[in-house]
Amino acid sequence: MELFRIKRTIPFMRHALVLNLISLITFALAVFFIATRGFHLSIEFTGGTVMETHYQQSADLGQVRNALSEIGYSDFQVQNFGTSRDVMIRLPVAEGEDATVQSEKVMAALQADTPNVELRRVEFVGPQVGEELVTNGLLALLCVVIGIMVYLALRFEWKFAIAGVVANFHDVIIILGFFAFFQWEFSLAVLAGVLAVLGYSVNESVVIMDRIRENFRKQRRASTTEVIDSAITQTISRTIITHTSTQIMVLSMLIFGGPTLHYFALALTIGIWFGIYSSVFVAAAIAMWLGIKREDLVKPVKKDDAEVEVEEG
């Protein structure tokens, strides 16, 4: 499906060096911020107090968040679980306060607004659980990267595999760099968003790589640069349709999803835009610089097979 068709090939690779230098600077800044500022980890990673409360009627989550803000909490999570009358509250570790003191303080604030709220459970989640989540998250990320490399190497060629992984790694580090620079809360939902961006970016890269391989078959006299420029130009309409529809959905989560989905949608938004950029300029350019050529993607016809075709013809 195409909204429009560009008849003249756009010379994307003419500007590949400049654009990749910009990418390199952005990547280096992201690594710098990650190393120096670190992440503002959620209580899922750092540990904290988990409270379960029950209301006689549907709970007003906005009112609960306002009550927590008024007593000095800024990093917390409030969400329904089970029913609309059950609310789970996650609080960060507070200096000089244990789980009992925190729960009493919170319940006093909640009951000031809604006297019939009940406390069902209080539990302290220690940092050991957070360390386990970090380890599992990193292992999941490593497995995804290895899987992407194997898939691209088998479907296309090792040069495309390297280019695709570098481009995807570029997207991930830049997303993490944004979260480190602005000190946005990094939670399991954000980690899920980062993993989703990996798959999303790979899909865009695969579309362009597939078109490059197809153009190598059709445009036998064209140079590698011309083939790549042509492939990217031919997929622009598809890119606009796909990414615009996806971004509309993500923006709806960002605007209407509330605090629970805010940073998840923010990670996806950054990943979508940088995913387009990296697939077009980073992955394609690296493949070009690695020396990708027609023989790498189009298997030469064997002499015996060619003779058979002639005889059949």
C-alpha contacts under 8 A as a table, 3 or more apart, distances in Angstrom:
res1	aa1	res2	aa2	distance
1	M	238	R	6.85
2	E	5	R	6.81
2	E	237	S	5.38
2	E	238	R	6.16
3	L	237	S	5.86
3	L	238	R	7.91
3	L	241	I	7.72
4	F	237	S	6.16
5	R	234	Q	7.38
5	R	237	S	7.00
6	I	9	T	7.13
6	I	233	T	6.96
6	I	234	Q	7.16
9	T	229	D	6.48
9	T	230	S	5.47
9	T	233	T	5.92
10	I	229	D	6.21
10	I	230	S	7.22
10	I	233	T	6.07
11	P	14	R	5.56
11	P	15	H	7.77
11	P	226	E	7.71
11	P	229	D	5.56
12	F	15	H	5.96
12	F	16	A	6.73
12	F	229	D	5.66
12	F	232	I	7.86
12	F	281	F	7.53
13	M	16	A	4.69
13	M	17	L	7.94
13	M	225	T	6.55
13	M	228	I	7.66
13	M	229	D	6.43
13	M	281	F	7.43
13	M	285	A	6.71
14	R	17	L	7.71
15	H	18	V	5.64
15	H	19	L	6.21
16	A	19	L	5.24
16	A	20	N	5.92
16	A	281	F	6.08
16	A	282	V	7.81
16	A	285	A	6.10
17	L	20	N	5.24
17	L	21	L	6.16
18	V	21	L	5.14
18	V	22	I	6.42
19	L	22	I	5.07
19	L	23	S	6.27
19	L	281	F	7.04
20	N	23	S	4.72
20	N	24	L	6.00
20	N	281	F	7.01
20	N	282	V	6.34
21	L	24	L	4.94
21	L	25	I	6.25
22	I	25	I	5.16
22	I	26	T	6.15
23	S	26	T	5.03
23	S	27	F	5.92
23	S	282	V	7.96
24	L	27	F	4.99
24	L	28	A	6.07
25	I	28	A	5.08
25	I	29	L	6.19
26	T	29	L	5.15
26	T	30	A	6.19
26	T	174	I	7.30
27	F	30	A	5.09
27	F	31	V	6.29
27	F	170	H	6.62
27	F	173	I	6.81
27	F	174	I	6.08
28	A	31	V	5.13
28	A	32	F	6.13
29	L	32	F	4.92
29	L	33	F	6.19
29	L	177	G	7.47
30	A	33	F	5.24
30	A	34	I	6.16
30	A	173	I	6.41
30	A	174	I	5.52
30	A	176	L	7.15
30	A	177	G	3.99
30	A	178	F	7.03
30	A	180	A	7.92
30	A	181	F	7.87
31	V	34	I	5.09
31	V	35	A	6.10
31	V	173	I	6.95
31	V	177	G	6.46
32	F	35	A	5.19
32	F	36	T	6.04
33	F	36	T	5.17
33	F	37	R	5.32
33	F	38	G	6.88
33	F	177	G	5.98
33	F	180	A	5.82
33	F	181	F	5.68
34	I	37	R	5.68
34	I	38	G	4.82
34	I	39	F	6.99
34	I	176	L	7.08
34	I	177	G	5.73
34	I	180	A	5.36
34	I	181	F	7.49
35	A	38	G	5.80
37	R	180	A	5.98
37	R	181	F	6.86
37	R	183	Q	7.97
38	G	180	A	5.55
39	F	179	F	6.79
39	F	180	A	5.04
39	F	183	Q	6.29
39	F	184	W	7.72
39	F	185	E	7.46
39	F	186	F	6.58
40	H	179	F	7.88
40	H	180	A	7.20
40	H	183	Q	5.41
40	H	184	W	6.18
40	H	185	E	5.02
40	H	186	F	5.80
41	L	44	E	7.71
41	L	45	F	6.06
41	L	46	T	6.51
41	L	185	E	5.75
41	L	186	F	4.82
41	L	187	S	6.29
42	S	45	F	5.72
42	S	46	T	6.36
42	S	75	D	7.57
42	S	92	P	7.73
42	S	185	E	5.91
42	S	186	F	5.72
42	S	187	S	5.11
43	I	46	T	4.70
43	I	47	G	4.72
43	I	48	G	5.53
43	I	76	F	7.89
43	I	90	R	7.26
43	I	91	L	7.03
43	I	92	P	5.48
43	I	93	V	7.84
43	I	130	G	7.73
43	I	187	S	7.89
44	E	47	G	5.87
44	E	48	G	7.78
44	E	129	V	7.75
44	E	130	G	5.73
44	E	133	L	7.74
44	E	187	S	6.69
44	E	188	L	7.22
45	F	127	P	6.62
45	F	129	V	7.07
45	F	130	G	3.59
45	F	131	E	6.44
45	F	133	L	6.56
45	F	134	V	6.80
45	F	187	S	7.48
46	T	92	P	7.76
46	T	126	G	7.41
46	T	127	P	5.06
46	T	130	G	5.42
46	T	131	E	7.88
47	G	92	P	6.78
47	G	93	V	6.75
47	G	124	F	7.48
47	G	125	V	5.01
47	G	126	G	4.62
47	G	127	P	4.53
47	G	128	Q	7.80
47	G	129	V	7.20
47	G	130	G	6.14
48	G	90	R	6.93
48	G	91	L	5.56
48	G	92	P	4.54
48	G	93	V	4.74
48	G	99	A	8.00
48	G	124	F	5.71
48	G	125	V	5.28
48	G	126	G	6.51
48	G	127	P	7.95
49	T	90	R	5.74
49	T	91	L	5.05
49	T	92	P	6.45
49	T	93	V	6.95
49	T	99	A	5.69
49	T	102	Q	7.77
49	T	122	V	7.06
49	T	123	E	5.76
49	T	124	F	4.49
49	T	125	V	6.08
50	V	88	M	7.10
50	V	89	I	5.77
50	V	90	R	4.60
50	V	91	L	6.42
50	V	121	R	7.91
50	V	122	V	5.75
50	V	123	E	5.15
50	V	124	F	6.13
50	V	125	V	7.09
51	M	88	M	5.72
51	M	89	I	5.02
51	M	90	R	6.38
51	M	103	S	7.16
51	M	119	L	7.45
51	M	120	R	7.57
51	M	121	R	5.62
51	M	122	V	4.62
51	M	123	E	6.54
52	E	86	D	7.11
52	E	87	V	5.83
52	E	88	M	4.63
52	E	89	I	6.35
52	E	119	L	6.20
52	E	120	R	5.34
52	E	121	R	5.04
52	E	122	V	6.61
53	T	86	D	5.84
53	T	87	V	5.26
53	T	88	M	6.43
53	T	89	I	7.87
53	T	117	V	6.75
53	T	118	E	5.47
53	T	119	L	4.54
53	T	120	R	5.36
53	T	121	R	7.19
54	H	85	R	5.74
54	H	86	D	4.64
54	H	87	V	6.35
54	H	117	V	5.72
54	H	118	E	5.05
54	H	119	L	6.44
54	H	120	R	6.74
55	Y	58	S	6.63
55	Y	59	A	6.11
55	Y	85	R	4.95
55	Y	86	D	6.37
55	Y	116	N	6.57
55	Y	117	V	4.78
55	Y	118	E	6.46
56	Q	85	R	6.59
56	Q	116	N	6.69
56	Q	117	V	7.03
57	Q	84	S	7.99
57	Q	85	R	5.72
58	S	84	S	5.10
58	S	85	R	4.49
59	A	84	S	6.19
59	A	85	R	5.21
59	A	86	D	7.28
59	A	87	V	7.28
60	D	63	Q	5.34
60	D	64	V	6.47
61	L	64	V	4.98
61	L	65	R	6.22
61	L	78	V	6.83
61	L	79	Q	7.07
61	L	87	V	7.99
62	G	65	R	5.13
62	G	66	N	6.22
63	Q	66	N	5.08
63	Q	67	A	6.21
64	V	67	A	5.13
64	V	68	L	6.37
64	V	78	V	7.56
64	V	110	L	6.72
65	R	68	L	5.17
65	R	69	S	6.19
65	R	78	V	6.88
66	N	69	S	5.05
66	N	70	E	6.19
67	A	70	E	5.20
67	A	71	I	6.70
67	A	109	A	5.93
67	A	110	L	6.33
68	L	71	I	5.45
68	L	72	G	6.74
68	L	73	Y	5.61
68	L	74	S	7.77
68	L	106	V	6.84
68	L	109	A	7.32
69	S	72	G	5.30
69	S	73	Y	5.02
69	S	74	S	6.01
70	E	73	Y	7.36
71	I	106	V	7.89
71	I	109	A	7.40
73	Y	76	F	6.89
73	Y	91	L	7.86
75	D	91	L	6.98
75	D	92	P	6.45
76	F	89	I	7.21
76	F	90	R	5.51
76	F	91	L	4.93
76	F	92	P	6.48
77	Q	88	M	7.87
77	Q	89	I	5.69
77	Q	90	R	5.01
77	Q	91	L	6.91
77	Q	260	T	7.28
78	V	87	V	6.88
78	V	88	M	5.82
78	V	89	I	4.75
78	V	90	R	6.61
78	V	260	T	7.77
79	Q	87	V	5.66
79	Q	88	M	5.46
79	Q	89	I	6.83
79	Q	260	T	7.46
80	N	83	T	6.57
80	N	84	S	5.80
80	N	85	R	7.40
80	N	86	D	5.70
80	N	87	V	4.50
80	N	88	M	6.05
81	F	84	S	7.16
81	F	86	D	5.83
81	F	87	V	6.04
81	F	88	M	6.56
82	G	86	D	6.54
83	T	86	D	5.47
84	S	87	V	7.42
93	V	97	E	7.74
93	V	98	D	7.90
94	A	97	E	5.48
94	A	98	D	7.46
97	E	100	T	7.84
97	E	101	V	5.67
97	E	102	Q	6.22
98	D	101	V	5.44
98	D	102	Q	6.22
99	A	102	Q	5.13
99	A	103	S	6.04
99	A	122	V	7.16
99	A	123	E	7.01
99	A	124	F	6.08
100	T	103	S	5.22
100	T	104	E	6.23
100	T	122	V	7.74
101	V	104	E	5.25
101	V	105	K	6.18
102	Q	105	K	5.12
102	Q	106	V	6.11
103	S	106	V	5.11
103	S	107	M	5.96
103	S	122	V	7.11
104	E	107	M	5.20
104	E	108	A	6.14
105	K	108	A	5.32
105	K	109	A	6.51
106	V	109	A	5.16
106	V	110	L	6.19
107	M	110	L	4.98
107	M	111	Q	5.87
107	M	119	L	7.45
108	A	111	Q	5.29
108	A	112	A	6.21
109	A	112	A	5.30
109	A	113	D	7.12
110	L	113	D	5.53
110	L	114	T	6.04
110	L	115	P	7.55
110	L	117	V	7.25
111	Q	114	T	4.66
111	Q	115	P	4.28
111	Q	116	N	6.89
111	Q	117	V	6.19
112	A	115	P	6.19
114	T	117	V	6.01
119	L	122	V	7.81
125	V	129	V	6.94
126	G	129	V	5.97
126	G	130	G	7.22
127	P	130	G	4.80
127	P	131	E	6.27
128	Q	131	E	5.16
128	Q	132	E	6.42
129	V	132	E	5.12
129	V	133	L	6.32
130	G	133	L	5.06
130	G	134	V	6.24
131	E	134	V	5.07
131	E	135	T	6.23
132	E	135	T	5.14
132	E	136	N	6.16
133	L	136	N	5.13
133	L	137	G	5.96
134	V	137	G	5.07
134	V	138	L	6.20
135	T	138	L	5.27
135	T	139	L	6.20
136	N	139	L	5.06
136	N	140	A	6.11
137	G	140	A	5.09
137	G	141	L	6.27
137	G	191	L	7.31
138	L	141	L	5.02
138	L	142	L	6.15
139	L	142	L	5.02
139	L	143	C	6.15
140	A	143	C	5.17
140	A	144	V	6.25
141	L	144	V	5.15
141	L	145	V	6.33
141	L	195	L	6.81
142	L	145	V	5.20
142	L	146	I	6.24
143	C	146	I	5.19
143	C	147	G	6.03
144	V	147	G	5.09
144	V	148	I	6.17
144	V	195	L	7.74
144	V	198	L	7.86
145	V	148	I	5.15
145	V	149	M	6.36
145	V	165	V	6.88
146	I	149	M	5.21
146	I	150	V	6.29
147	G	150	V	5.22
147	G	151	Y	6.07
148	I	151	Y	5.13
148	I	152	L	6.12
148	I	161	A	7.66
148	I	165	V	6.99
148	I	202	V	7.54
149	M	152	L	5.34
149	M	153	A	6.00
149	M	161	A	5.16
149	M	162	I	7.03
149	M	164	G	7.58
149	M	165	V	6.31
150	V	153	A	5.17
150	V	154	L	6.12
150	V	161	A	7.45
151	Y	154	L	5.32
151	Y	155	R	6.06
151	Y	161	A	7.84
152	L	155	R	5.17
152	L	156	F	5.56
152	L	157	E	6.71
152	L	158	W	7.27
152	L	160	F	6.60
152	L	161	A	4.78
152	L	164	G	7.55
152	L	206	V	7.92
153	A	156	F	5.45
153	A	157	E	4.71
153	A	158	W	4.67
153	A	159	K	7.75
153	A	160	F	6.95
153	A	161	A	5.02
154	L	157	E	6.60
154	L	158	W	7.95
156	F	160	F	6.57
156	F	161	A	7.54
156	F	209	M	7.82
156	F	297	L	6.61
157	E	160	F	5.40
157	E	161	A	6.33
157	E	296	D	6.74
157	E	297	L	6.88
158	W	161	A	4.75
158	W	162	I	6.23
159	K	162	I	5.28
159	K	163	A	6.20
159	K	287	A	5.80
159	K	290	L	6.41
159	K	291	G	7.99
159	K	292	I	6.69
160	F	163	A	4.94
160	F	164	G	5.87
160	F	209	M	7.61
160	F	283	A	7.61
160	F	287	A	5.70
160	F	292	I	7.96
161	A	164	G	5.18
161	A	165	V	6.19
162	I	165	V	5.30
162	I	166	V	6.12
162	I	287	A	7.88
163	A	166	V	5.27
163	A	167	A	6.17
163	A	282	V	7.45
163	A	283	A	4.67
163	A	284	A	7.13
163	A	286	I	5.38
163	A	287	A	5.52
164	G	167	A	5.15
164	G	168	N	6.17
164	G	202	V	6.96
164	G	205	S	6.63
164	G	279	S	7.64
164	G	283	A	5.36
165	V	168	N	5.04
165	V	169	F	5.93
166	V	169	F	5.05
166	V	170	H	6.02
166	V	282	V	7.91
166	V	283	A	7.15
167	A	170	H	4.96
167	A	171	D	6.46
167	A	278	S	5.33
167	A	279	S	6.57
167	A	282	V	5.69
167	A	283	A	5.30
168	N	171	D	5.09
168	N	172	V	6.37
168	N	198	L	6.02
168	N	201	S	6.47
168	N	202	V	7.03
168	N	275	G	7.52
168	N	278	S	7.46
169	F	172	V	5.17
169	F	173	I	6.17
170	H	173	I	5.43
170	H	174	I	6.24
170	H	278	S	7.40
171	D	174	I	5.31
171	D	175	I	6.27
171	D	197	V	7.92
171	D	198	L	7.78
171	D	271	G	6.26
171	D	274	F	6.00
171	D	275	G	6.20
171	D	278	S	7.15
172	V	175	I	5.22
172	V	176	L	6.26
172	V	194	V	6.43
172	V	197	V	7.74
172	V	198	L	7.34
172	V	271	G	7.53
173	I	176	L	5.06
173	I	177	G	5.94
174	I	177	G	4.78
174	I	178	F	6.29
175	I	178	F	5.27
175	I	179	F	6.56
175	I	194	V	7.53
175	I	267	A	6.41
175	I	270	I	6.36
175	I	271	G	6.54
176	L	179	F	5.09
176	L	180	A	6.14
177	G	180	A	5.03
177	G	181	F	6.00
178	F	181	F	5.19
178	F	182	F	6.09
178	F	183	Q	7.94
179	F	182	F	5.51
179	F	183	Q	5.40
179	F	184	W	5.02
179	F	185	E	7.27
179	F	186	F	7.07
180	A	183	Q	4.96
180	A	184	W	6.96
184	W	263	Y	7.55
185	E	263	Y	7.30
186	F	189	A	7.96
186	F	190	V	5.89
186	F	191	L	7.46
186	F	263	Y	7.81
187	S	190	V	5.21
187	S	191	L	6.44
188	L	191	L	4.91
188	L	192	A	6.16
189	A	192	A	5.01
189	A	193	G	6.27
189	A	261	L	7.61
189	A	263	Y	7.69
189	A	264	F	5.51
190	V	193	G	4.86
190	V	194	V	6.27
190	V	263	Y	6.19
190	V	264	F	4.67
190	V	267	A	6.35
191	L	194	V	5.05
191	L	195	L	6.36
192	A	195	L	5.16
192	A	196	A	6.15
192	A	264	F	7.64
193	G	196	A	4.95
193	G	197	V	6.19
193	G	264	F	5.56
193	G	265	A	7.45
193	G	267	A	5.89
193	G	268	L	5.72
194	V	197	V	5.10
194	V	198	L	6.49
194	V	267	A	6.61
194	V	268	L	7.14
194	V	271	G	7.50
195	L	198	L	5.12
195	L	199	G	6.78
196	A	199	G	5.38
196	A	200	Y	6.18
196	A	268	L	7.65
197	V	200	Y	4.85
197	V	201	S	5.86
197	V	268	L	6.33
197	V	271	G	5.50
197	V	272	I	6.91
197	V	275	G	7.53
198	L	201	S	5.32
198	L	202	V	6.18
199	G	202	V	5.12
199	G	203	N	6.29
200	Y	203	N	5.25
200	Y	204	E	6.65
200	Y	272	I	7.62
200	Y	275	G	7.56
201	S	204	E	5.20
201	S	205	S	6.29
201	S	271	G	7.87
201	S	272	I	7.44
201	S	275	G	4.92
201	S	276	I	7.19
201	S	279	S	6.94
202	V	205	S	5.00
202	V	206	V	6.02
202	V	279	S	7.98
203	N	206	V	5.10
203	N	207	V	6.32
204	E	207	V	5.27
204	E	208	I	6.55
204	E	239	T	7.84
204	E	275	G	7.59
204	E	276	I	7.09
204	E	279	S	6.26
205	S	208	I	5.28
205	S	209	M	6.08
205	S	279	S	4.93
205	S	280	V	7.60
205	S	283	A	7.11
206	V	209	M	4.98
206	V	210	D	5.88
207	V	210	D	5.21
207	V	211	R	6.31
207	V	235	T	7.81
208	I	211	R	5.13
208	I	212	I	6.18
208	I	231	A	6.30
208	I	232	I	6.20
208	I	235	T	6.97
208	I	279	S	7.63
208	I	280	V	7.73
209	M	212	I	4.96
209	M	213	R	6.27
209	M	284	A	7.86
210	D	213	R	5.19
210	D	214	E	6.25
211	R	214	E	4.94
211	R	215	N	6.05
211	R	231	A	5.30
211	R	232	I	7.92
211	R	235	T	7.92
212	I	215	N	5.09
212	I	216	F	6.20
212	I	227	V	6.28
212	I	228	I	5.78
212	I	230	S	7.96
212	I	231	A	5.27
213	R	216	F	5.15
213	R	217	R	6.72
213	R	294	R	7.70
213	R	297	L	5.92
213	R	298	V	7.12
214	E	217	R	5.33
214	E	218	K	6.52
215	N	218	K	4.90
215	N	219	Q	5.50
215	N	227	V	6.05
215	N	230	S	7.76
215	N	231	A	6.82
216	F	219	Q	5.46
216	F	220	R	6.17
216	F	222	A	8.00
216	F	227	V	6.54
216	F	294	R	5.59
216	F	297	L	7.78
216	F	298	V	7.22
217	R	220	R	6.24
217	R	294	R	7.69
217	R	298	V	6.72
219	Q	222	A	5.43
219	Q	227	V	7.16
222	A	226	E	5.90
222	A	227	V	6.24
223	S	226	E	5.20
223	S	227	V	6.21
224	T	227	V	5.09
224	T	228	I	6.22
224	T	288	M	7.18
224	T	292	I	7.43
224	T	293	K	6.30
224	T	294	R	7.76
225	T	228	I	5.22
225	T	229	D	6.15
225	T	288	M	7.19
226	E	229	D	5.13
226	E	230	S	6.01
227	V	230	S	5.12
227	V	231	A	6.15
228	I	231	A	5.08
228	I	232	I	6.27
228	I	284	A	7.11
229	D	232	I	5.32
229	D	233	T	6.14
230	S	233	T	5.13
230	S	234	Q	6.11
231	A	234	Q	5.22
231	A	235	T	6.43
232	I	235	T	5.31
232	I	236	I	6.39
232	I	280	V	6.79
233	T	236	I	5.40
234	Q	237	S	7.24
235	T	238	R	5.29
235	T	239	T	6.12
236	I	239	T	4.97
236	I	240	I	6.21
237	S	240	I	5.24
237	S	241	I	6.36
238	R	241	I	5.23
238	R	242	T	6.10
239	T	242	T	5.27
239	T	243	H	5.90
239	T	276	I	7.95
240	I	243	H	5.47
240	I	244	T	5.73
241	I	244	T	5.46
241	I	245	S	6.20
242	T	245	S	5.52
242	T	246	T	6.21
243	H	246	T	5.01
243	H	247	Q	5.84
243	H	272	I	7.14
244	T	247	Q	5.07
244	T	248	I	6.16
245	S	248	I	5.23
245	S	249	M	6.57
246	T	249	M	5.27
246	T	250	V	6.27
247	Q	250	V	4.93
247	Q	251	L	5.89
247	Q	269	T	6.83
247	Q	272	I	7.49
248	I	251	L	5.12
248	I	252	S	6.28
249	M	252	S	5.20
249	M	253	M	6.65
250	V	253	M	5.14
250	V	254	L	6.21
250	V	265	A	5.69
250	V	268	L	7.08
250	V	269	T	6.79
251	L	254	L	4.77
251	L	255	I	6.00
251	L	265	A	7.10
251	L	269	T	7.70
252	S	255	I	5.25
252	S	256	F	5.64
252	S	257	G	7.01
253	M	256	F	5.33
253	M	257	G	4.36
253	M	258	G	7.66
253	M	261	L	6.43
253	M	262	H	7.04
253	M	265	A	6.07
254	L	257	G	5.70
254	L	258	G	7.31
254	L	261	L	6.69
254	L	262	H	5.08
254	L	263	Y	7.77
254	L	265	A	5.18
254	L	266	L	6.65
255	I	258	G	7.09
255	I	262	H	7.64
257	G	260	T	6.88
257	G	261	L	5.28
257	G	262	H	6.44
258	G	261	L	5.90
258	G	262	H	5.99
259	P	262	H	4.99
259	P	263	Y	7.58
260	T	263	Y	7.61
260	T	264	F	7.97
261	L	264	F	5.18
261	L	265	A	6.01
262	H	265	A	5.38
262	H	266	L	6.17
263	Y	266	L	4.72
263	Y	267	A	6.06
264	F	267	A	5.28
264	F	268	L	6.42
265	A	268	L	5.03
265	A	269	T	6.10
266	L	269	T	5.07
266	L	270	I	6.34
267	A	270	I	5.33
267	A	271	G	6.08
268	L	271	G	4.92
268	L	272	I	5.96
269	T	272	I	5.24
269	T	273	W	6.56
270	I	273	W	5.57
270	I	274	F	6.19
271	G	274	F	5.25
271	G	275	G	5.51
272	I	275	G	4.97
272	I	276	I	6.39
273	W	276	I	5.37
273	W	277	Y	6.49
274	F	277	Y	4.89
274	F	278	S	5.93
275	G	278	S	5.20
275	G	279	S	6.02
276	I	279	S	5.35
276	I	280	V	6.28
277	Y	280	V	5.43
277	Y	281	F	5.89
277	Y	282	V	7.19
278	S	281	F	5.36
278	S	282	V	4.52
278	S	283	A	6.01
279	S	282	V	5.93
279	S	283	A	5.10
279	S	284	A	6.58
280	V	283	A	6.39
280	V	284	A	5.78
280	V	285	A	7.80
281	F	284	A	5.69
281	F	285	A	5.61
282	V	285	A	5.28
282	V	286	I	6.01
283	A	286	I	5.31
283	A	287	A	6.21
284	A	287	A	5.20
284	A	288	M	6.22
285	A	288	M	4.98
285	A	289	W	6.17
286	I	289	W	5.02
286	I	290	L	6.03
287	A	290	L	5.08
287	A	291	G	6.57
287	A	292	I	5.74
288	M	291	G	5.30
288	M	292	I	5.49
289	W	292	I	7.49
292	I	296	D	6.52
293	K	296	D	5.51
293	K	297	L	7.15
294	R	297	L	5.57
294	R	298	V	5.71
295	E	298	V	5.31
295	E	299	K	6.23
295	E	300	P	6.97
296	D	299	K	7.32
301	V	305	D	6.66
301	V	306	A	6.47
302	K	305	D	5.25
302	K	306	A	6.18
303	K	306	A	5.06
303	K	307	E	6.25
304	D	307	E	5.16
304	D	308	V	6.26
305	D	308	V	5.10
305	D	309	E	6.26
306	A	309	E	5.12
306	A	310	V	6.29
307	E	310	V	5.05
307	E	311	E	6.19
308	V	311	E	5.14
308	V	312	E	6.11
309	E	312	E	5.13
309	E	313	G	6.01
310	V	313	G	5.01
